[in-house]
Each structure stands twice: as C-alpha cells, then as structure tokens.
Amino acid sequence: MPKEIQQLDRVIIRFAGDSGDGMQLTGDRFTQETASFGNDLSTLPNFPAEIRAPAGTLPGVSSFQLHFADHDIMTPGDAPNVLVAMNPAALKANLEDVPKGATIIVNTDEFTKRALAKVGYAANPLEDGSLADYKVSPVPLTSLTVKALESFDITKKDAERAKNMFALGLLSWMYNRPTEGTLKFLQTKFAKKPEIMNANIAAFKAGWNFGETTEDFAVSYEVKPAPLPAGRYRNITGNLALSYGLIAASKLSGLPLFLGSYPITPASDILHELSKHKQFGVRTFQAEDEIAGVGAALGASFGGALGVTTTSGPGMALKAETIGLAVMTELPLVIIDVQRGGPSTGLPTKTEQADLLMAMFGRNGESPLPVLAPRSPSDCFMIAVEAARIATKYRTPVIVLSDGYLANGSEPWRIPDLSDLPSLEVDFAREPNGDDGKFLPYLRDPETLSRPWAVPGTPGLEHRVGGIEKSDRTGEISYSPANHDLMVRTRQAKVDGIARDIEPLEVDDPTGDARVLALGWGGTYGSIATAVRQVRQSGAKVAHAHLRYLNPFPANLEEVLGRYERVVVPEINMGQLALLLRGRFLVDVVSYTKVRGLPFKSEELAGVLQEVIDRAE
C-alpha cells in the first residue's frame, strides 16, 4: 500500500552535524531541489570559523536551516520543525532551538559512550526520557549507508562519509523533493572518481528507498509550489548576487570590471565567483593584503575601469586610508563590506551589522561618501548595480554594507530583463574644458558636482592626482584655508545631493493610521517584515519601512519619522542607526539590539513591537 501524503503549507528543516559531515552540501542540495520545485525559500547556513574543528565537539557543529513554503516567506524561520542530528554534539547544540512536538531524526550509530561524554551527556538522551516531548526517529544512518555500499570498491571511511547523501535521500523522500538535480550534481562533482560517484548516488537512493519501505516513517509530506510572479527564477546567495550585479554594472557602463581583493570571510566567495568570468572582461587580482587590494582597485578606476574591492570589518579598517584617497581624488570606487561579528577577528562566520558608523565616519578628516545596504540575498544584485551607478555618476567611492547572513543565505531570485536595468553609460573627458584651452580636472558638473573623469594618456588632459588638498577647478596643490573650506563643503554637498537621485523611502502602512513605525536597514528586513505580519494578524496596527540608503538618507525620511508617535529600530549592533537618527532628526527612537551572531527571530521582534504599541495606546 502506498504511504499517506500529508499537505503542509511550510516546513523548517535544520541539518546539523560535524564540520566534516557535509551538512552545508546536504542543505544546499536540498535547497536547490526545493527551488527547482517552485517553493519560496530562505536559508541560514551556520558553521564554525575553524577549517576543521575537533570532531564530535560542540564548537565543531555545523548546521544548515532551510525554510520552504507554498507562499511568500522572508526568513529562514525561527525554529526548525525537523532537526536532523548526525551526532550527540549536533543534538545538544541545537536542541534549545527545537520546539516541543518537533521531529528529531538522529543518527544512532554516533551515540556511543565516548561521543556522549565528549559533549557532557551523563546518560544517552535517546534512552533517558529527556526527549519525550519530541517525535524522535532513531535511524542508524552510518551503518545503513555502509551496508548499502558493501558492493563498492571503496574504504569504510569513504562509505561512512556518504551518510549525508543517505540522509539527503531520506529527507527528499519525506518531502517529495525532485532528485534529478542532485543526481546530476553528483555525476559532475565526482566525474573523475567514478567509484565514489556511484557510491554517493547509491547512498542517496538507499536513503530514499529506506523512507519508502521502512515502517518508521508512515507518512510523507508535500509542500506545493508558491505562486511567485511570472518569470525565470534561480536560487541565489547574497555573495553570488553581488557578483552578478557587478558584472551587470560593468556591461551596462561599458567599463571593464576590476576586482582588487584579499580573501576574508565572509566576502571571499565574491572573489571566487568573479574569477570565473574572464569572458565578460572581468579581471580579478588576489592581493597580498587588504591595502594592496583597495590600492589596485583605485588605480584601476584612475585608469578608466570599474574598480571594486571586497572585504569584511577588519579589512575595512586597513582600507580606510585609501578610501580617503578616493574621496580626495574623487574617483569612482565600489567597496563591499560583508559584515561579520567583531571587533578584531571577532566571529568570522557569524553575522552582524556593526560597521555602519565605521562606513560613515571611519576615515580621517571630513570624508563623506554614499553608503548603501541590501535587504535580502536577491536584493544584493540591484544594490551592486546601484552602487556602480552612483560611483560612476558622482565620481565617488561607495560603500555597500552586506552581512554574513545575506552573503551565505539564499532565496529565489527572478532574473531581471536586461531592458529593465538602468543605463550606466559613462561620459569620459575627451578634450580640455577650460576657456584658455587648458584642462580643469576639478571643474564640476553643476547638477551632480562631479568632476571630469579623464583616462590617463588622453592628449591634453594631463593632471595631478594625490592625497594632498586640491585647488578648486585647476586641481593644483593648495594649502589655502579658504579653498580647503570650499572643497570640504563641496565634497559634502555632492554626497548630500545624491538624495535627489534616489528613491524616496516607501512605507508599508495599510490603514494609514498606525501609531508605531518599525524601521530597519540591511539584512534585518525579513525578520522585521515577518514580525510586522504577525502583529497585524493579531489585530494591531504597525507600519514598516526599510532603509537601503544610509548616506545620504532618502529625502523624505524626516517627514516619515514625523508621522509616527514611536519609531522602533531593531539592529544587530548596539544601536548605530538609532544614534544617527537621533543626532540628525532629534527623534527619540526605540532602539532594540542584539549581537549574538545570528539574525533576529521574528516572534521576538513581534513581541517587542506589540509592547511598544500597547504603551502608545
């Protein structure tokens, strides 16, 4: 008899195990098949900073959470409905997040006395009743995998490594996921090792067949595709979207793309990805350090390319002097800061959004520049295009503040029609612009206040660049107090004027009479938007707005803030946007902060919003 199939509207699954158990690969494959099936989805990879932490220990646990649904979702979910725990460490590290009544699938082969003692279990939790409130499904994943691969000419160790594919097969059966993509992936990944390829495929199929035949799983589940807007979709991470956005900006502007970068978590994937695309005129330079990376990128901009550098917080500190040089020389430069927990080395693989004040003020002197922040993994594409547009149009460095959550998380992305993307055509200086036939490198466009961009070697356009203050119009070295005051104010006015060239802040206030506004920026969008939904479903009224432009702020921000009695600003820092809003607009915002290296939970934010609403009434 065929097994019962139950319909669900959404599911949150967390795969957890040792760093060497392949949990990121397992989660990614499940995600890719879910995306191809047509569900809306959001993911949260969570892994240690160590290349290989000690096996079976709590610090070595790696997890991958996936939330998929038949409707629009915006977060990886607050708590998993299903936890797949490959060993005692994975169970102990994640059990606190698992709600009562959830399903826990455990690899019983790893629950040995030694493994239990290593993480502080005095007794086996599978036997002492401590998991009585959960639906526990004990499965000997390792031994079942080894048995399924007995006929293959591989070592026992290699057979045991395939247990993640057995688990993936089992979960794919449980939730009726497609399998073709995973089979093709394994064929490609292990093409040069056919025995390993066939063993992993066999393990995957064995997991599927186990679910189909065992009495331990009497029900499978189905989550129907989500009704997404018409278009062509693919699953995309934030770092991949930034990479594609930079390539698109290069093509839209007609400028060759140059990336000068030093590898640093969690930004390295941008360097990895762009290095694959030489056919699009992309040149990547893996520098010996952060300073060399940004210096090369600025030099490329001086030479007429779209110069980009990527980094995270520690690298931003090292790049600060050269970014100041870009402000002084007024050359376009895109700086992507994929934020992580700090200070210093901090939490390299965990998310945070604590570099806002550094982006705003972390250079010597008056050094203004635009600051943008994507709100979701897919939004990283358009933010990259927009950063390039502003940088080239206004001849200024632009900082993009992504974060580790957006960088590694993924969601469906509707591939845009090229005709919908803006033109970024650049007008280089071609001839002298002075009345006397001389070239004036700091003679400004009256609308944008940008100076001419003259490619070195253009006859008649020779000019001086460098970090010493320049004279207005002529660009000659100047120590004049009056000229310095003029140039400082002009550079600030140029950045301030960008507010006229960006979208006004949109406010989601369905009834128009909410008294409380939830205002966020960057990667907190999904958590805040979901919390707002929950509050509205309970009958309360709350408005929501999200900033993608941090400097300058949208021109209507002051007016928006003035509409509401209370403004709640959740941030994964100690209140940096709140500080800016208070200083700029004298608005006593309600700052709600956490710095745990993890995204906000929507239910938590919903409680905060409800409390503020109750106090306002």
N, C-alpha and C positions, 0 to 999 in steps of 0.2 A: 504494500500500500504506500502511495506517495505521502510524504510528510506534510503536515499543515504549514501553510504560509500565512503569517500574520502581517497586516499592513501597519506601518508606522509612519508618522509624519517627519520624524527626525531621530537621529542617533548620534551619540558622542562615544567614540572608542578611543581608548588610550593603550598603545603598545608600550611595554616597559621591560627593560632587561639590562644586561651589562652593555658597556660601550661596544664590545665585540660581538654582541648577539644580532647585530643587523637591524635594530629597531627603526633607525631612520630610513633605511632602504625598504623595510616592510611597510612602514607607514606611507612612504612616498608611492610605492606601487599601489597600495590600496587607494590612495588619493587619486592617482592617475586614472585608475579604472572607474572610480566614482565620478570623476569629472567627465569621462567619456560617456558615462551612462546618462548624464544630464542633470545630476543633482546640484543644488547650490552647496557650497562647502567652504570651510575655513579651517586652517591647520595651525598647530602650535608645536613645532619641534623644540625639545628641551634636552640639552646634552651637556656633559661636563666639559671644562676647558682642557683637561689633560688629554693628550693623544690617546693614551690607553691607561685609564685609572685602574687600580687593583681590582681584579675580578672578584665579584661577589660582595663588594663593599657598597655602602650607601653612597659615598662620593662618586662611585663609578656608574651609577644608574643613569641610563639614557632613556628618554621617553618621546613618544610622538602621539599627539592628540589630534583627532580628526572629528569635526562636527559636519554632518551632511544631512540634507533635508529636502523635502518636496516644496519648500517655499523659501523666500528670501531670508537669509541669515547673515550676520555680520561679525560673529565672533567664533572662536574655537569651542565655545561652551564653558560654563563654569565648572561642571563636574561630569566625569565620564559615566555613561550608562553601563559600559563594559570596560573592564580592565583585564588586559592580557599580561600576566606577570610571569616572566621567564625564570625567576629565582626568588628566594626569600628577600633579598635586598630590594628588588623591584616591588614586591608586595608591601614591605614595610615603608619604603619611601613614598608610596603613592596612596596607601590606604586611607590616610587622613582626608584626601580629596574625594573619596568614593562615597556616595550617599547610600544609606541603608536601602536594601532591596535591589541594589545593582548587581549585575552579573560579574563574577570574577573567574576567569579561566586561568588556572595555574599549571605550570609545568612541574608535576610532582617529582620527576626524576632529580630535580635540583634541590629538593628539600631534605638534604642529608643533615646529620648532626653537626658536621663541620660547617656547612653553609649557614645553618640556623644560628650557631654560636657566633659566627663572624659578624652578624648584624644584631646580636643581643637578644635573640629569641631563646628563652629558657625552655620552652616547650614548642612543639610543632603546631602552628596556628591552624593547620588543616585538621588537627585531631583534638585540640583542647576546647573547642566550642566557641572560641573568640570570634569566629566568622559566622556565627549562627544567624546574624541579621542580613547576610548576603546570600545570593544564589551562587554557590561555589561549584564550579565544574572542574574537577581534577582530571587532568589529561597528561599522561606520560609522554610529552612531546618529543623528548630526546630519544627515548628508546623506540618509540613508534617510527621515528624518522630513520634511525639506524637499521631497524628491521626492514623498512621499505626499500632500503638501498643496499641490502645484502648482496645482490647480484652484480653490483657495480665494482669496478676495479679502482676503488678509492680507499684511503685510510679511514679508520674510525673517526679520527679528528675531523676530517673533511665531511664525513657523513653527519656528525653532530652539528657542524656549522650550518647545515641545511635545515635545521629545525625551525628557523624563522620562515622558510618557504612553506613548511608544513603548517605552521600557524597561519600564514597568509592564505593558504588554500582553505583551511578550516573556516576562517572568518569570511572569505569570499563566498563560500557555500552558505554560511549563516545569513548573509545579507544579499544574496543573489547578485553578486558583482560579476561583470564580464571578466573573462580570463584571457582573451586573445592578446591584449596588450602586454600582459605580464609574460606570457609565453614567448612573444617576440622579443621582449626586453632581455630575457634570459638567454635566448639564442644569440643575440647580439653581444651581450656582455661577456659571455664565456665562449665566443666563437673559436678562439684559439685553444680552448681547453674542452674538447667535446665531451669527455667523460664527466667533468664537473658540470657542464651544461646539462647533460642528460640526467645527472643525479639531482640537480636542483629542480628540474622540470618534474621528475618523478616524485620528489618530496612535495612539491606544490600540489600535484594531482592526488597524492596519497592523503594530504590534508583535506582536500575537497571530498574524496571518497569516504574518508573517516566520518565526516559530518553527515554524509548521505546515508551511511549504513549503521552507525552506532545508535544505540538506544539512549545514550546520554544526552543527545540533542534531538528532542522530539519535534521541535518547531524551527523553521527558518523564517526570516523576516524580509520584507520588501519595503523600500522607500522609493516611491515613484519620482520620476524626474520633476524638477522645478520648472514652473512656467516663466522662463527667462525671456527677456526681449529678443526678438529675432536677430540673428547674426551668427557669425562664426566665432566659436569660443575655443579657448585653450586654458589649461591651468597654468598659473604663473606665480612665482615668488616676487617679493619686492626687489631683490637684487637683480633678478632677470629682467623685470620690467624697467628698472633704471637703465640697464644695459641697452635694451631695445630702444628706450626713449632717447638715449644719447646718439645711437646710430641713426634714428629717425631725424633728430635735430641736425645731424651732420648732413644728411641728404637734403633736408628742407632748406638749409642755409647755403648749401654748395661748398661748405668748408670741410677739409679733411679732419677727421677726429683723431686727436692725440690724447692718450691717457698716460700720465706720469704718476706712478703709484708704487707704494711699498706695501707688501702683504700684511694685513692686520685683520683680525677677527672683529666684527662680523662683516667686513667690507670686501674681503678677498675675492669672493665669487664674482664681483663685477670685473675685476682684472682677469680672472679666469675666463669669463664669458667673452669679453671684448677681444681677448687674444685669439679667439676662434674666427674672427670676422674680418680678416685682411682683405677679403674680396670686396668689401664695402669701403675700402680706403681707410680702415681703422689701423692706427699704429699704437702699439702698447709698449711701454717702457717700464720694466720692473727695476726700480731704482735701488741703490744701496741703502737708502734711508728715506725718511719722510721728507726731509728738507730738499734732497735732490729730486724727489718725485714732483713736488709742487714747483720747484725752480724750473724743471724741464717743461712742465705744463705751461707755466707763464711764458717761458721762452718760445714755445710753440705758438701761443697766442700772439706774441710780438711778431712772429713770422707769418701770421695770417691763417692759422689753424684754429679749430675749436679746441682750446686747451681745457683739460679736465684732470682733476686729481681726486682720489678717493681715500678715505681713512676712517678712523674712529676717534674717540675722545683724546687718547694720548697723542695720536698723530696730529690732531688739530693744534695742540699746544706747540708742537715743533714747527708746524707750518705757519704760525702766526706772523712771523716777520715777513715772509714772502707774500702772504696775503695782504699785509700792509703795503708792500711794494706794489702790488697790483692795484690797490686803491690809489696810490700816489701816481702811478703811470697811467691809470685809467684805461686798463686793458681788460677785455672780457676774459673771465676765468670761471669755471664751474667747480666748486668744491663740495664734494658729497661726504657728509659726516654720518656714518651709520652708527648711531649712539649705542653705548653699552654701559653697564654698571661701572662706576668709578668711585673715588679718584684713582690715579695711577693705573696699575694693571687692572685693579678692581675685579669685576665679574666679566671676563671676556666674552662668554657665550650667553649672557643674560641681558635682557632689555632694560633700558632706562631712557628718559628724555631730559637729562640734566645738563645738556650742553647749550641750552638756549641763551643764557647770559654770556657764555663764552663766545657764541656766534655773534651776539650783539656787540659786545664790548671787549673781547679778548685780544686786543691789539693795542700798541702804544699810540698815544695821541688820539685826535678825533678821526676815527677811521670807519665811517659809515658804509654799510653795504646791504643789499637786499638779502633777506632770509626767508626761505620757503620750507614747507613741511608737507609731505604726502600724508594722506589719511588712511590709506589701505594699500595692500600689496599692488593691486592693479592701478591705483592712482599714481604710483611711482612713475609710470610711463609718461603721463601728461605733465607731471611735475618736472621731469628731466627736460622735456621739450620746452616748458615754460621758463625754466632756469636758463636754458640756452638763449631763448628769445630775449629775455631781459638783459642777460650778459652782453649779447652782441649789439642790441639796440642802444643800450645806455652806456656801453664801454665800462663795465664794472665787474668786479668779482661778485659771484652769487653763491651763497651757502645753502645747500639742501640738507635739512635735518631729517634723515630717515632714522630708523632704530632697529635693534636686533629682532624684535617681534615682527615688524613688517618685512625685514630683509629675508628671513627664513620661512615665514608663514606664506601660505598660498591661498588663492581663491580663483574662481573662474574669471577670465578676462575676455571681454568682447573685443576682438581685433578691430581697430578702427579703420574706416575707409580713408585712404590717403587724401582724398579730396576734402575731408573734414578737418585736416590738420592745418595749422596756420603756416603762412609763408614766412620764412626766416631769412629771406634774401638780404645779403649784406652789401652795403654800398661803400666800397673802399675808396679812399682818397686816390685820385688819379693824376691830379695836377695841382700846382700851387694855388692857394686860396687867398693870399694877401693882395692888397691893392697894388703893391710895388713888385708883384711877381714872386714874392717870397712865400715859403710855406709856413703857416702858423699852426703848429700842432695842437695848440690849446685855444683855438678859435672855435667857439661852441655852437652847436645847433640850438637855435632859440627855443625850440619846443622841448627837446629832451635834455639839453645842456651837455650832451655827449660831445666828445672831441673827435676829430677825424682819426680814422684807423688807416695808417699808411704802412704798407708792407715794405720791409727793408729792401733796398735795391731799386725802388721806384725812382727814376730820374727826377731830380729837382725836389724830392720830398725828404731829403736827409734831415734828421732831427735828433735831439738829445733825449735819452730816457735815463731814469735812475731814481733813487730814493730821496734825493735832496729836493726841497720845495722848488716848484717851477713857477716861472712868471706867467701871469695870465696872457693868453694869446700866443706869445713868442715861444714859450716853453723853456726859456733860458733859466739858468740857476738864479734864484732870488732869495735874499735874506731880508727883504723889505717887510717890516711889520704890517703895513697896510696891505701888501699883496698876500701875505700869509693869511691874514684875516679874511680877505676876499676869497681865496682859494678854498679855505676850510669851509666857509659858508656855502660856496658854490657846490662843492662835492656833496654837502649835506642836502642842499636844495635839489640836486639831481636825484638822489635816492628818494627824498620825500615826494618828488613829482611823479614817481612811478605809481603812486596811489591812484592817479588819474587814469592809469593804463591797465588796471587790474579789475577783476570782477568785484562788485560790492558783496558784502557778507550776506549770505542767504540765511533766513531764519525760518525754522520749521515750527510754526505756531498755529495749528489747525483752526482753533476757535478765535485766535487773535486777542484773547483776554487773559492769558496766563500771567501770573504774577512773578514766577520764578523762571530764570533762564539758565540752562546748562550750557556752558561754553568750554570747549576743549580745543586741543590742537594736536597735530601729529597722529601717532598710532593709537590714541585713545578713542578714536571716532567710533569704532564698532561697539566697544563696551558701553560708551555713553549713550549711543543711539538705541541700543538694546535696552538699557536701563530706562530710558525715556519711554519706550514702548510699554514696558512693564508697568510703569507708574500710570500711564494713560489707561491701560487696561483695568487698573484698579479704580478708575473713575476720577483721578486727579488731573489737573491741568499743569503742563510744564512745556516750556519752549526749549528749542535746541538750536545751537549754531556751532559751527566748527571752523577754526581758522587754518587756512593753508598758507596765508601770507602773514609772517610775523614782523617783517620790516620791509617796507612800511606796512602798517595796518591798513585794512580796507578803509576807504574814505568815510563809510557810513558807520564805522564801529562805535563811535561815541554816541551817535543817535540811537543805535540798537541797545547799547547798555542803559541808556536813559529811559527806555520803555519799561524796564522791569524793576520791581522792588528789591529783589535779591538775585544775584548772579553767582552761580556755583561753578567753580573752576577745578575739575579733577585733573591732577598731573602726577606723572611718575617721576617726581622730583620733590624738592622741598617748597615749591610754590613760586617758581620763577616767572611764569606768565602772570600770575596774580600780582607779583611785585611790579611788573611792567604796567599792568592795567591800573593799579593804584597810583603809581607815580605819574602816569600820563593823563589819566582821566579822573582822578580823585574819586574813584568808585570803590567802596569798601566791599570787595568781592569776598565770597565764602570760599576759602581755599581748602581743598581736600586732597591730601597727598599720601602716597605710599611709595617706598623704594625697596621692593622685595625682589627685583629682577624678573618680575612676572607682570603680565597685563592685569588690569583691573577685572574683577568679577562683576558681571552686570547686576546680579542680585544685590551685591554690596552697595553699588552706586545707586540702585533704585531705592534702597533704604535711606541713604544719605539725602537724596532728592526729596523723598517723602517727608523726612524730618524737617527740612527747610521749608517745604510747602506748608506743613502743619503750623510752623512758627509764624509764617507770613499771614495766616488767616486769622 
